[in-house]
Amino acid sequence: MAQTKPQFKLGSRVFSHYTMGWGTVVGINKTERDRYRQSTGKPEDRMDDTTWYDVWQDKGGTELLDDAHGNWEMARIVPEHIAKRYGYGADPTTEMREHWTIMAYGVDLRAHLILSLVEHLGYGNSVGPQDPASFADSVLVAMGKRSAWTEDGGDYTEGYSEYARCAGLLRHQ
């Protein structure tokens, strides 16, 4: 059996039939390969490769959930088009997200930029053009999306907090 690939990136919007809710991938935990049921090692007992993700649930809290590398019958999280196919419906935050981000292949660009920068560079509690959120904001504003901050830079604009909570960006507040 050929090795398969993880299905999601930081910022991916996913549905979990395990938690019966929508969420955003905020961390990539680990990939498991070459697993066997009951540790037999027999080819017929080989399990799908899988990657485990930290998923911030829209209803609050983080869950550790896996993708079964696209075997959607076994996965704990699925992309929107698969959720629709199984009758779970569309992502309820789609309309709200239209104001704040660009969705590309199921990945929230603002969340992906912020989460990736924090993962690779750290946050350091800096505020201003150097911090990940400000950088992502400047990119998205240049692409025609709303700014997260008021003109004086002192507070979030109306509606941003709700978006940021669903995107997993305010999970520590």
MODELLER restraints for C-alpha pairs under 7 A, 6 or more apart:
rsr = mdl.restraints
at = mdl.atoms
rsr.add(forms.Gaussian(group=physical.xy_distance, feature=features.Distance(at['CA:4:A'], at['CA:49:A']), mean=6.58, stdev=0.5))
rsr.add(forms.Gaussian(group=physical.xy_distance, feature=features.Distance(at['CA:4:A'], at['CA:69:A']), mean=6.17, stdev=0.5))
rsr.add(forms.Gaussian(group=physical.xy_distance, feature=features.Distance(at['CA:5:A'], at['CA:69:A']), mean=5.82, stdev=0.5))
rsr.add(forms.Gaussian(group=physical.xy_distance, feature=features.Distance(at['CA:6:A'], at['CA:50:A']), mean=6.99, stdev=0.5))
rsr.add(forms.Gaussian(group=physical.xy_distance, feature=features.Distance(at['CA:6:A'], at['CA:51:A']), mean=5.77, stdev=0.5))
rsr.add(forms.Gaussian(group=physical.xy_distance, feature=features.Distance(at['CA:6:A'], at['CA:69:A']), mean=5.25, stdev=0.5))
rsr.add(forms.Gaussian(group=physical.xy_distance, feature=features.Distance(at['CA:7:A'], at['CA:67:A']), mean=6.55, stdev=0.5))
rsr.add(forms.Gaussian(group=physical.xy_distance, feature=features.Distance(at['CA:7:A'], at['CA:69:A']), mean=5.76, stdev=0.5))
rsr.add(forms.Gaussian(group=physical.xy_distance, feature=features.Distance(at['CA:7:A'], at['CA:70:A']), mean=6.36, stdev=0.5))
rsr.add(forms.Gaussian(group=physical.xy_distance, feature=features.Distance(at['CA:9:A'], at['CA:25:A']), mean=6.91, stdev=0.5))
rsr.add(forms.Gaussian(group=physical.xy_distance, feature=features.Distance(at['CA:9:A'], at['CA:107:A']), mean=6.99, stdev=0.5))
rsr.add(forms.Gaussian(group=physical.xy_distance, feature=features.Distance(at['CA:10:A'], at['CA:25:A']), mean=5.23, stdev=0.5))
rsr.add(forms.Gaussian(group=physical.xy_distance, feature=features.Distance(at['CA:10:A'], at['CA:26:A']), mean=5.45, stdev=0.5))
rsr.add(forms.Gaussian(group=physical.xy_distance, feature=features.Distance(at['CA:10:A'], at['CA:27:A']), mean=6.21, stdev=0.5))
rsr.add(forms.Gaussian(group=physical.xy_distance, feature=features.Distance(at['CA:10:A'], at['CA:112:A']), mean=5.14, stdev=0.5))
rsr.add(forms.Gaussian(group=physical.xy_distance, feature=features.Distance(at['CA:10:A'], at['CA:115:A']), mean=6.55, stdev=0.5))
rsr.add(forms.Gaussian(group=physical.xy_distance, feature=features.Distance(at['CA:10:A'], at['CA:116:A']), mean=6.90, stdev=0.5))
rsr.add(forms.Gaussian(group=physical.xy_distance, feature=features.Distance(at['CA:11:A'], at['CA:24:A']), mean=5.68, stdev=0.5))
rsr.add(forms.Gaussian(group=physical.xy_distance, feature=features.Distance(at['CA:11:A'], at['CA:25:A']), mean=5.19, stdev=0.5))
rsr.add(forms.Gaussian(group=physical.xy_distance, feature=features.Distance(at['CA:11:A'], at['CA:26:A']), mean=6.16, stdev=0.5))
rsr.add(forms.Gaussian(group=physical.xy_distance, feature=features.Distance(at['CA:11:A'], at['CA:107:A']), mean=5.25, stdev=0.5))
rsr.add(forms.Gaussian(group=physical.xy_distance, feature=features.Distance(at['CA:11:A'], at['CA:108:A']), mean=5.02, stdev=0.5))
rsr.add(forms.Gaussian(group=physical.xy_distance, feature=features.Distance(at['CA:11:A'], at['CA:109:A']), mean=6.93, stdev=0.5))
rsr.add(forms.Gaussian(group=physical.xy_distance, feature=features.Distance(at['CA:11:A'], at['CA:111:A']), mean=4.96, stdev=0.5))
rsr.add(forms.Gaussian(group=physical.xy_distance, feature=features.Distance(at['CA:11:A'], at['CA:112:A']), mean=4.45, stdev=0.5))
rsr.add(forms.Gaussian(group=physical.xy_distance, feature=features.Distance(at['CA:12:A'], at['CA:24:A']), mean=5.56, stdev=0.5))
rsr.add(forms.Gaussian(group=physical.xy_distance, feature=features.Distance(at['CA:12:A'], at['CA:25:A']), mean=5.28, stdev=0.5))
rsr.add(forms.Gaussian(group=physical.xy_distance, feature=features.Distance(at['CA:12:A'], at['CA:106:A']), mean=5.58, stdev=0.5))
rsr.add(forms.Gaussian(group=physical.xy_distance, feature=features.Distance(at['CA:12:A'], at['CA:107:A']), mean=4.09, stdev=0.5))
rsr.add(forms.Gaussian(group=physical.xy_distance, feature=features.Distance(at['CA:12:A'], at['CA:108:A']), mean=6.01, stdev=0.5))
rsr.add(forms.Gaussian(group=physical.xy_distance, feature=features.Distance(at['CA:13:A'], at['CA:23:A']), mean=5.85, stdev=0.5))
rsr.add(forms.Gaussian(group=physical.xy_distance, feature=features.Distance(at['CA:13:A'], at['CA:24:A']), mean=4.66, stdev=0.5))
rsr.add(forms.Gaussian(group=physical.xy_distance, feature=features.Distance(at['CA:13:A'], at['CA:25:A']), mean=6.59, stdev=0.5))
rsr.add(forms.Gaussian(group=physical.xy_distance, feature=features.Distance(at['CA:13:A'], at['CA:79:A']), mean=6.73, stdev=0.5))
rsr.add(forms.Gaussian(group=physical.xy_distance, feature=features.Distance(at['CA:13:A'], at['CA:106:A']), mean=5.93, stdev=0.5))
rsr.add(forms.Gaussian(group=physical.xy_distance, feature=features.Distance(at['CA:13:A'], at['CA:107:A']), mean=6.23, stdev=0.5))
rsr.add(forms.Gaussian(group=physical.xy_distance, feature=features.Distance(at['CA:14:A'], at['CA:22:A']), mean=5.74, stdev=0.5))
rsr.add(forms.Gaussian(group=physical.xy_distance, feature=features.Distance(at['CA:14:A'], at['CA:23:A']), mean=5.49, stdev=0.5))
rsr.add(forms.Gaussian(group=physical.xy_distance, feature=features.Distance(at['CA:14:A'], at['CA:24:A']), mean=6.11, stdev=0.5))
rsr.add(forms.Gaussian(group=physical.xy_distance, feature=features.Distance(at['CA:14:A'], at['CA:77:A']), mean=5.94, stdev=0.5))
rsr.add(forms.Gaussian(group=physical.xy_distance, feature=features.Distance(at['CA:14:A'], at['CA:78:A']), mean=5.45, stdev=0.5))
rsr.add(forms.Gaussian(group=physical.xy_distance, feature=features.Distance(at['CA:14:A'], at['CA:79:A']), mean=4.92, stdev=0.5))
rsr.add(forms.Gaussian(group=physical.xy_distance, feature=features.Distance(at['CA:14:A'], at['CA:80:A']), mean=6.32, stdev=0.5))
rsr.add(forms.Gaussian(group=physical.xy_distance, feature=features.Distance(at['CA:15:A'], at['CA:21:A']), mean=5.71, stdev=0.5))
rsr.add(forms.Gaussian(group=physical.xy_distance, feature=features.Distance(at['CA:15:A'], at['CA:22:A']), mean=4.42, stdev=0.5))
rsr.add(forms.Gaussian(group=physical.xy_distance, feature=features.Distance(at['CA:15:A'], at['CA:23:A']), mean=6.35, stdev=0.5))
rsr.add(forms.Gaussian(group=physical.xy_distance, feature=features.Distance(at['CA:15:A'], at['CA:77:A']), mean=5.45, stdev=0.5))
rsr.add(forms.Gaussian(group=physical.xy_distance, feature=features.Distance(at['CA:15:A'], at['CA:78:A']), mean=5.39, stdev=0.5))
rsr.add(forms.Gaussian(group=physical.xy_distance, feature=features.Distance(at['CA:15:A'], at['CA:79:A']), mean=6.38, stdev=0.5))
rsr.add(forms.Gaussian(group=physical.xy_distance, feature=features.Distance(at['CA:15:A'], at['CA:80:A']), mean=6.75, stdev=0.5))
rsr.add(forms.Gaussian(group=physical.xy_distance, feature=features.Distance(at['CA:15:A'], at['CA:83:A']), mean=6.37, stdev=0.5))
rsr.add(forms.Gaussian(group=physical.xy_distance, feature=features.Distance(at['CA:16:A'], at['CA:22:A']), mean=6.38, stdev=0.5))
rsr.add(forms.Gaussian(group=physical.xy_distance, feature=features.Distance(at['CA:16:A'], at['CA:76:A']), mean=5.55, stdev=0.5))
rsr.add(forms.Gaussian(group=physical.xy_distance, feature=features.Distance(at['CA:16:A'], at['CA:77:A']), mean=4.41, stdev=0.5))
rsr.add(forms.Gaussian(group=physical.xy_distance, feature=features.Distance(at['CA:16:A'], at['CA:78:A']), mean=6.44, stdev=0.5))
rsr.add(forms.Gaussian(group=physical.xy_distance, feature=features.Distance(at['CA:17:A'], at['CA:76:A']), mean=6.33, stdev=0.5))
rsr.add(forms.Gaussian(group=physical.xy_distance, feature=features.Distance(at['CA:17:A'], at['CA:77:A']), mean=6.92, stdev=0.5))
rsr.add(forms.Gaussian(group=physical.xy_distance, feature=features.Distance(at['CA:18:A'], at['CA:76:A']), mean=5.70, stdev=0.5))
rsr.add(forms.Gaussian(group=physical.xy_distance, feature=features.Distance(at['CA:21:A'], at['CA:57:A']), mean=6.91, stdev=0.5))
rsr.add(forms.Gaussian(group=physical.xy_distance, feature=features.Distance(at['CA:22:A'], at['CA:57:A']), mean=5.99, stdev=0.5))
rsr.add(forms.Gaussian(group=physical.xy_distance, feature=features.Distance(at['CA:22:A'], at['CA:58:A']), mean=5.84, stdev=0.5))
rsr.add(forms.Gaussian(group=physical.xy_distance, feature=features.Distance(at['CA:22:A'], at['CA:91:A']), mean=6.88, stdev=0.5))
rsr.add(forms.Gaussian(group=physical.xy_distance, feature=features.Distance(at['CA:23:A'], at['CA:55:A']), mean=5.91, stdev=0.5))
rsr.add(forms.Gaussian(group=physical.xy_distance, feature=features.Distance(at['CA:23:A'], at['CA:56:A']), mean=5.27, stdev=0.5))
rsr.add(forms.Gaussian(group=physical.xy_distance, feature=features.Distance(at['CA:23:A'], at['CA:57:A']), mean=4.13, stdev=0.5))
rsr.add(forms.Gaussian(group=physical.xy_distance, feature=features.Distance(at['CA:23:A'], at['CA:58:A']), mean=5.15, stdev=0.5))
rsr.add(forms.Gaussian(group=physical.xy_distance, feature=features.Distance(at['CA:23:A'], at['CA:166:A']), mean=6.94, stdev=0.5))
rsr.add(forms.Gaussian(group=physical.xy_distance, feature=features.Distance(at['CA:24:A'], at['CA:55:A']), mean=5.38, stdev=0.5))
rsr.add(forms.Gaussian(group=physical.xy_distance, feature=features.Distance(at['CA:24:A'], at['CA:56:A']), mean=5.27, stdev=0.5))
rsr.add(forms.Gaussian(group=physical.xy_distance, feature=features.Distance(at['CA:24:A'], at['CA:57:A']), mean=6.63, stdev=0.5))
rsr.add(forms.Gaussian(group=physical.xy_distance, feature=features.Distance(at['CA:24:A'], at['CA:167:A']), mean=5.65, stdev=0.5))
rsr.add(forms.Gaussian(group=physical.xy_distance, feature=features.Distance(at['CA:24:A'], at['CA:168:A']), mean=6.22, stdev=0.5))
rsr.add(forms.Gaussian(group=physical.xy_distance, feature=features.Distance(at['CA:25:A'], at['CA:53:A']), mean=6.43, stdev=0.5))
rsr.add(forms.Gaussian(group=physical.xy_distance, feature=features.Distance(at['CA:25:A'], at['CA:54:A']), mean=5.94, stdev=0.5))
rsr.add(forms.Gaussian(group=physical.xy_distance, feature=features.Distance(at['CA:25:A'], at['CA:55:A']), mean=4.46, stdev=0.5))
rsr.add(forms.Gaussian(group=physical.xy_distance, feature=features.Distance(at['CA:25:A'], at['CA:56:A']), mean=6.36, stdev=0.5))
rsr.add(forms.Gaussian(group=physical.xy_distance, feature=features.Distance(at['CA:26:A'], at['CA:54:A']), mean=5.66, stdev=0.5))
rsr.add(forms.Gaussian(group=physical.xy_distance, feature=features.Distance(at['CA:26:A'], at['CA:55:A']), mean=5.68, stdev=0.5))
rsr.add(forms.Gaussian(group=physical.xy_distance, feature=features.Distance(at['CA:26:A'], at['CA:56:A']), mean=6.34, stdev=0.5))
rsr.add(forms.Gaussian(group=physical.xy_distance, feature=features.Distance(at['CA:26:A'], at['CA:115:A']), mean=6.73, stdev=0.5))
rsr.add(forms.Gaussian(group=physical.xy_distance, feature=features.Distance(at['CA:26:A'], at['CA:168:A']), mean=6.39, stdev=0.5))
rsr.add(forms.Gaussian(group=physical.xy_distance, feature=features.Distance(at['CA:27:A'], at['CA:53:A']), mean=5.64, stdev=0.5))
rsr.add(forms.Gaussian(group=physical.xy_distance, feature=features.Distance(at['CA:27:A'], at['CA:54:A']), mean=4.74, stdev=0.5))
rsr.add(forms.Gaussian(group=physical.xy_distance, feature=features.Distance(at['CA:28:A'], at['CA:52:A']), mean=6.45, stdev=0.5))
rsr.add(forms.Gaussian(group=physical.xy_distance, feature=features.Distance(at['CA:28:A'], at['CA:53:A']), mean=4.57, stdev=0.5))
rsr.add(forms.Gaussian(group=physical.xy_distance, feature=features.Distance(at['CA:28:A'], at['CA:54:A']), mean=6.19, stdev=0.5))
rsr.add(forms.Gaussian(group=physical.xy_distance, feature=features.Distance(at['CA:29:A'], at['CA:52:A']), mean=5.29, stdev=0.5))
rsr.add(forms.Gaussian(group=physical.xy_distance, feature=features.Distance(at['CA:29:A'], at['CA:53:A']), mean=5.12, stdev=0.5))
rsr.add(forms.Gaussian(group=physical.xy_distance, feature=features.Distance(at['CA:29:A'], at['CA:54:A']), mean=6.55, stdev=0.5))
rsr.add(forms.Gaussian(group=physical.xy_distance, feature=features.Distance(at['CA:30:A'], at['CA:51:A']), mean=5.66, stdev=0.5))
rsr.add(forms.Gaussian(group=physical.xy_distance, feature=features.Distance(at['CA:30:A'], at['CA:52:A']), mean=5.41, stdev=0.5))
rsr.add(forms.Gaussian(group=physical.xy_distance, feature=features.Distance(at['CA:31:A'], at['CA:50:A']), mean=5.70, stdev=0.5))
rsr.add(forms.Gaussian(group=physical.xy_distance, feature=features.Distance(at['CA:31:A'], at['CA:51:A']), mean=4.11, stdev=0.5))
rsr.add(forms.Gaussian(group=physical.xy_distance, feature=features.Distance(at['CA:31:A'], at['CA:52:A']), mean=6.28, stdev=0.5))
rsr.add(forms.Gaussian(group=physical.xy_distance, feature=features.Distance(at['CA:32:A'], at['CA:49:A']), mean=5.71, stdev=0.5))
rsr.add(forms.Gaussian(group=physical.xy_distance, feature=features.Distance(at['CA:32:A'], at['CA:50:A']), mean=5.42, stdev=0.5))
rsr.add(forms.Gaussian(group=physical.xy_distance, feature=features.Distance(at['CA:32:A'], at['CA:51:A']), mean=6.20, stdev=0.5))
rsr.add(forms.Gaussian(group=physical.xy_distance, feature=features.Distance(at['CA:33:A'], at['CA:49:A']), mean=4.68, stdev=0.5))
rsr.add(forms.Gaussian(group=physical.xy_distance, feature=features.Distance(at['CA:33:A'], at['CA:50:A']), mean=6.84, stdev=0.5))
rsr.add(forms.Gaussian(group=physical.xy_distance, feature=features.Distance(at['CA:34:A'], at['CA:46:A']), mean=6.96, stdev=0.5))
rsr.add(forms.Gaussian(group=physical.xy_distance, feature=features.Distance(at['CA:34:A'], at['CA:49:A']), mean=6.78, stdev=0.5))
rsr.add(forms.Gaussian(group=physical.xy_distance, feature=features.Distance(at['CA:35:A'], at['CA:46:A']), mean=5.93, stdev=0.5))
rsr.add(forms.Gaussian(group=physical.xy_distance, feature=features.Distance(at['CA:35:A'], at['CA:47:A']), mean=5.44, stdev=0.5))
rsr.add(forms.Gaussian(group=physical.xy_distance, feature=features.Distance(at['CA:36:A'], at['CA:45:A']), mean=5.27, stdev=0.5))
rsr.add(forms.Gaussian(group=physical.xy_distance, feature=features.Distance(at['CA:36:A'], at['CA:46:A']), mean=4.38, stdev=0.5))
rsr.add(forms.Gaussian(group=physical.xy_distance, feature=features.Distance(at['CA:36:A'], at['CA:47:A']), mean=5.38, stdev=0.5))
rsr.add(forms.Gaussian(group=physical.xy_distance, feature=features.Distance(at['CA:37:A'], at['CA:45:A']), mean=5.23, stdev=0.5))
rsr.add(forms.Gaussian(group=physical.xy_distance, feature=features.Distance(at['CA:37:A'], at['CA:46:A']), mean=6.44, stdev=0.5))
rsr.add(forms.Gaussian(group=physical.xy_distance, feature=features.Distance(at['CA:37:A'], at['CA:47:A']), mean=6.64, stdev=0.5))
rsr.add(forms.Gaussian(group=physical.xy_distance, feature=features.Distance(at['CA:48:A'], at['CA:68:A']), mean=5.90, stdev=0.5))
rsr.add(forms.Gaussian(group=physical.xy_distance, feature=features.Distance(at['CA:49:A'], at['CA:68:A']), mean=5.96, stdev=0.5))
rsr.add(forms.Gaussian(group=physical.xy_distance, feature=features.Distance(at['CA:49:A'], at['CA:69:A']), mean=6.08, stdev=0.5))
rsr.add(forms.Gaussian(group=physical.xy_distance, feature=features.Distance(at['CA:50:A'], at['CA:66:A']), mean=6.23, stdev=0.5))
rsr.add(forms.Gaussian(group=physical.xy_distance, feature=features.Distance(at['CA:50:A'], at['CA:67:A']), mean=5.77, stdev=0.5))
rsr.add(forms.Gaussian(group=physical.xy_distance, feature=features.Distance(at['CA:50:A'], at['CA:68:A']), mean=4.20, stdev=0.5))
rsr.add(forms.Gaussian(group=physical.xy_distance, feature=features.Distance(at['CA:50:A'], at['CA:69:A']), mean=5.17, stdev=0.5))
rsr.add(forms.Gaussian(group=physical.xy_distance, feature=features.Distance(at['CA:51:A'], at['CA:66:A']), mean=5.39, stdev=0.5))
rsr.add(forms.Gaussian(group=physical.xy_distance, feature=features.Distance(at['CA:51:A'], at['CA:67:A']), mean=5.81, stdev=0.5))
rsr.add(forms.Gaussian(group=physical.xy_distance, feature=features.Distance(at['CA:51:A'], at['CA:68:A']), mean=6.68, stdev=0.5))
rsr.add(forms.Gaussian(group=physical.xy_distance, feature=features.Distance(at['CA:51:A'], at['CA:69:A']), mean=6.80, stdev=0.5))
rsr.add(forms.Gaussian(group=physical.xy_distance, feature=features.Distance(at['CA:52:A'], at['CA:64:A']), mean=6.38, stdev=0.5))
rsr.add(forms.Gaussian(group=physical.xy_distance, feature=features.Distance(at['CA:52:A'], at['CA:65:A']), mean=5.42, stdev=0.5))
rsr.add(forms.Gaussian(group=physical.xy_distance, feature=features.Distance(at['CA:52:A'], at['CA:66:A']), mean=4.24, stdev=0.5))
rsr.add(forms.Gaussian(group=physical.xy_distance, feature=features.Distance(at['CA:52:A'], at['CA:67:A']), mean=6.81, stdev=0.5))
rsr.add(forms.Gaussian(group=physical.xy_distance, feature=features.Distance(at['CA:53:A'], at['CA:64:A']), mean=5.53, stdev=0.5))
rsr.add(forms.Gaussian(group=physical.xy_distance, feature=features.Distance(at['CA:53:A'], at['CA:65:A']), mean=5.39, stdev=0.5))
rsr.add(forms.Gaussian(group=physical.xy_distance, feature=features.Distance(at['CA:53:A'], at['CA:66:A']), mean=6.00, stdev=0.5))
rsr.add(forms.Gaussian(group=physical.xy_distance, feature=features.Distance(at['CA:54:A'], at['CA:62:A']), mean=6.20, stdev=0.5))
rsr.add(forms.Gaussian(group=physical.xy_distance, feature=features.Distance(at['CA:54:A'], at['CA:63:A']), mean=5.72, stdev=0.5))
rsr.add(forms.Gaussian(group=physical.xy_distance, feature=features.Distance(at['CA:54:A'], at['CA:64:A']), mean=4.80, stdev=0.5))
rsr.add(forms.Gaussian(group=physical.xy_distance, feature=features.Distance(at['CA:54:A'], at['CA:65:A']), mean=6.60, stdev=0.5))
rsr.add(forms.Gaussian(group=physical.xy_distance, feature=features.Distance(at['CA:55:A'], at['CA:62:A']), mean=5.36, stdev=0.5))
rsr.add(forms.Gaussian(group=physical.xy_distance, feature=features.Distance(at['CA:55:A'], at['CA:63:A']), mean=5.27, stdev=0.5))
rsr.add(forms.Gaussian(group=physical.xy_distance, feature=features.Distance(at['CA:55:A'], at['CA:64:A']), mean=6.29, stdev=0.5))
rsr.add(forms.Gaussian(group=physical.xy_distance, feature=features.Distance(at['CA:55:A'], at['CA:65:A']), mean=6.84, stdev=0.5))
rsr.add(forms.Gaussian(group=physical.xy_distance, feature=features.Distance(at['CA:56:A'], at['CA:62:A']), mean=4.41, stdev=0.5))
rsr.add(forms.Gaussian(group=physical.xy_distance, feature=features.Distance(at['CA:56:A'], at['CA:63:A']), mean=6.58, stdev=0.5))
rsr.add(forms.Gaussian(group=physical.xy_distance, feature=features.Distance(at['CA:56:A'], at['CA:168:A']), mean=5.44, stdev=0.5))
rsr.add(forms.Gaussian(group=physical.xy_distance, feature=features.Distance(at['CA:58:A'], at['CA:166:A']), mean=4.92, stdev=0.5))
rsr.add(forms.Gaussian(group=physical.xy_distance, feature=features.Distance(at['CA:65:A'], at['CA:76:A']), mean=5.71, stdev=0.5))
rsr.add(forms.Gaussian(group=physical.xy_distance, feature=features.Distance(at['CA:65:A'], at['CA:77:A']), mean=6.48, stdev=0.5))
rsr.add(forms.Gaussian(group=physical.xy_distance, feature=features.Distance(at['CA:66:A'], at['CA:75:A']), mean=5.89, stdev=0.5))
rsr.add(forms.Gaussian(group=physical.xy_distance, feature=features.Distance(at['CA:66:A'], at['CA:76:A']), mean=5.33, stdev=0.5))
rsr.add(forms.Gaussian(group=physical.xy_distance, feature=features.Distance(at['CA:66:A'], at['CA:77:A']), mean=6.13, stdev=0.5))
rsr.add(forms.Gaussian(group=physical.xy_distance, feature=features.Distance(at['CA:67:A'], at['CA:75:A']), mean=4.58, stdev=0.5))
rsr.add(forms.Gaussian(group=physical.xy_distance, feature=features.Distance(at['CA:67:A'], at['CA:76:A']), mean=6.04, stdev=0.5))
rsr.add(forms.Gaussian(group=physical.xy_distance, feature=features.Distance(at['CA:67:A'], at['CA:77:A']), mean=5.57, stdev=0.5))
rsr.add(forms.Gaussian(group=physical.xy_distance, feature=features.Distance(at['CA:67:A'], at['CA:78:A']), mean=6.89, stdev=0.5))
rsr.add(forms.Gaussian(group=physical.xy_distance, feature=features.Distance(at['CA:68:A'], at['CA:74:A']), mean=6.04, stdev=0.5))
rsr.add(forms.Gaussian(group=physical.xy_distance, feature=features.Distance(at['CA:68:A'], at['CA:75:A']), mean=4.72, stdev=0.5))
rsr.add(forms.Gaussian(group=physical.xy_distance, feature=features.Distance(at['CA:72:A'], at['CA:78:A']), mean=6.57, stdev=0.5))
rsr.add(forms.Gaussian(group=physical.xy_distance, feature=features.Distance(at['CA:79:A'], at['CA:106:A']), mean=6.99, stdev=0.5))
rsr.add(forms.Gaussian(group=physical.xy_distance, feature=features.Distance(at['CA:80:A'], at['CA:90:A']), mean=6.25, stdev=0.5))
rsr.add(forms.Gaussian(group=physical.xy_distance, feature=features.Distance(at['CA:80:A'], at['CA:91:A']), mean=6.59, stdev=0.5))
rsr.add(forms.Gaussian(group=physical.xy_distance, feature=features.Distance(at['CA:83:A'], at['CA:89:A']), mean=6.14, stdev=0.5))
rsr.add(forms.Gaussian(group=physical.xy_distance, feature=features.Distance(at['CA:84:A'], at['CA:90:A']), mean=6.01, stdev=0.5))
rsr.add(forms.Gaussian(group=physical.xy_distance, feature=features.Distance(at['CA:96:A'], at['CA:163:A']), mean=6.82, stdev=0.5))
rsr.add(forms.Gaussian(group=physical.xy_distance, feature=features.Distance(at['CA:97:A'], at['CA:163:A']), mean=6.50, stdev=0.5))
rsr.add(forms.Gaussian(group=physical.xy_distance, feature=features.Distance(at['CA:99:A'], at['CA:145:A']), mean=5.78, stdev=0.5))
rsr.add(forms.Gaussian(group=physical.xy_distance, feature=features.Distance(at['CA:99:A'], at['CA:146:A']), mean=5.90, stdev=0.5))
rsr.add(forms.Gaussian(group=physical.xy_distance, feature=features.Distance(at['CA:100:A'], at['CA:145:A']), mean=5.44, stdev=0.5))
rsr.add(forms.Gaussian(group=physical.xy_distance, feature=features.Distance(at['CA:100:A'], at['CA:146:A']), mean=5.52, stdev=0.5))
rsr.add(forms.Gaussian(group=physical.xy_distance, feature=features.Distance(at['CA:101:A'], at['CA:108:A']), mean=6.41, stdev=0.5))
rsr.add(forms.Gaussian(group=physical.xy_distance, feature=features.Distance(at['CA:101:A'], at['CA:109:A']), mean=6.10, stdev=0.5))
rsr.add(forms.Gaussian(group=physical.xy_distance, feature=features.Distance(at['CA:101:A'], at['CA:110:A']), mean=5.56, stdev=0.5))
rsr.add(forms.Gaussian(group=physical.xy_distance, feature=features.Distance(at['CA:101:A'], at['CA:140:A']), mean=6.56, stdev=0.5))
rsr.add(forms.Gaussian(group=physical.xy_distance, feature=features.Distance(at['CA:101:A'], at['CA:145:A']), mean=6.38, stdev=0.5))
rsr.add(forms.Gaussian(group=physical.xy_distance, feature=features.Distance(at['CA:102:A'], at['CA:108:A']), mean=6.09, stdev=0.5))
rsr.add(forms.Gaussian(group=physical.xy_distance, feature=features.Distance(at['CA:102:A'], at['CA:109:A']), mean=5.51, stdev=0.5))
rsr.add(forms.Gaussian(group=physical.xy_distance, feature=features.Distance(at['CA:103:A'], at['CA:109:A']), mean=6.03, stdev=0.5))
rsr.add(forms.Gaussian(group=physical.xy_distance, feature=features.Distance(at['CA:110:A'], at['CA:136:A']), mean=5.79, stdev=0.5))
rsr.add(forms.Gaussian(group=physical.xy_distance, feature=features.Distance(at['CA:110:A'], at['CA:140:A']), mean=6.98, stdev=0.5))
rsr.add(forms.Gaussian(group=physical.xy_distance, feature=features.Distance(at['CA:111:A'], at['CA:167:A']), mean=6.14, stdev=0.5))
rsr.add(forms.Gaussian(group=physical.xy_distance, feature=features.Distance(at['CA:111:A'], at['CA:169:A']), mean=6.99, stdev=0.5))
rsr.add(forms.Gaussian(group=physical.xy_distance, feature=features.Distance(at['CA:113:A'], at['CA:136:A']), mean=5.98, stdev=0.5))
rsr.add(forms.Gaussian(group=physical.xy_distance, feature=features.Distance(at['CA:114:A'], at['CA:132:A']), mean=5.15, stdev=0.5))
rsr.add(forms.Gaussian(group=physical.xy_distance, feature=features.Distance(at['CA:114:A'], at['CA:133:A']), mean=5.63, stdev=0.5))
rsr.add(forms.Gaussian(group=physical.xy_distance, feature=features.Distance(at['CA:114:A'], at['CA:136:A']), mean=6.21, stdev=0.5))
rsr.add(forms.Gaussian(group=physical.xy_distance, feature=features.Distance(at['CA:117:A'], at['CA:132:A']), mean=5.87, stdev=0.5))
rsr.add(forms.Gaussian(group=physical.xy_distance, feature=features.Distance(at['CA:118:A'], at['CA:132:A']), mean=6.56, stdev=0.5))
rsr.add(forms.Gaussian(group=physical.xy_distance, feature=features.Distance(at['CA:123:A'], at['CA:131:A']), mean=6.78, stdev=0.5))
rsr.add(forms.Gaussian(group=physical.xy_distance, feature=features.Distance(at['CA:128:A'], at['CA:134:A']), mean=6.17, stdev=0.5))
rsr.add(forms.Gaussian(group=physical.xy_distance, feature=features.Distance(at['CA:129:A'], at['CA:135:A']), mean=5.92, stdev=0.5))
rsr.add(forms.Gaussian(group=physical.xy_distance, feature=features.Distance(at['CA:137:A'], at['CA:147:A']), mean=6.03, stdev=0.5))
rsr.add(forms.Gaussian(group=physical.xy_distance, feature=features.Distance(at['CA:137:A'], at['CA:148:A']), mean=6.53, stdev=0.5))
rsr.add(forms.Gaussian(group=physical.xy_distance, feature=features.Distance(at['CA:141:A'], at['CA:147:A']), mean=5.77, stdev=0.5))
rsr.add(forms.Gaussian(group=physical.xy_distance, feature=features.Distance(at['CA:148:A'], at['CA:156:A']), mean=5.43, stdev=0.5))
rsr.add(forms.Gaussian(group=physical.xy_distance, feature=features.Distance(at['CA:148:A'], at['CA:157:A']), mean=5.53, stdev=0.5))
rsr.add(forms.Gaussian(group=physical.xy_distance, feature=features.Distance(at['CA:148:A'], at['CA:160:A']), mean=5.85, stdev=0.5))
rsr.add(forms.Gaussian(group=physical.xy_distance, feature=features.Distance(at['CA:149:A'], at['CA:155:A']), mean=5.56, stdev=0.5))
rsr.add(forms.Gaussian(group=physical.xy_distance, feature=features.Distance(at['CA:149:A'], at['CA:156:A']), mean=4.43, stdev=0.5))
rsr.add(forms.Gaussian(group=physical.xy_distance, feature=features.Distance(at['CA:149:A'], at['CA:157:A']), mean=5.12, stdev=0.5))
rsr.add(forms.Gaussian(group=physical.xy_distance, feature=features.Distance(at['CA:150:A'], at['CA:156:A']), mean=5.93, stdev=0.5))
rsr.add(forms.Gaussian(group=physical.xy_distance, feature=features.Distance(at['CA:150:A'], at['CA:157:A']), mean=5.21, stdev=0.5))
rsr.add(forms.Gaussian(group=physical.xy_distance, feature=features.Distance(at['CA:164:A'], at['CA:170:A']), mean=5.84, stdev=0.5))
rsr.add(forms.Gaussian(group=physical.xy_distance, feature=features.Distance(at['CA:165:A'], at['CA:171:A']), mean=6.40, stdev=0.5))
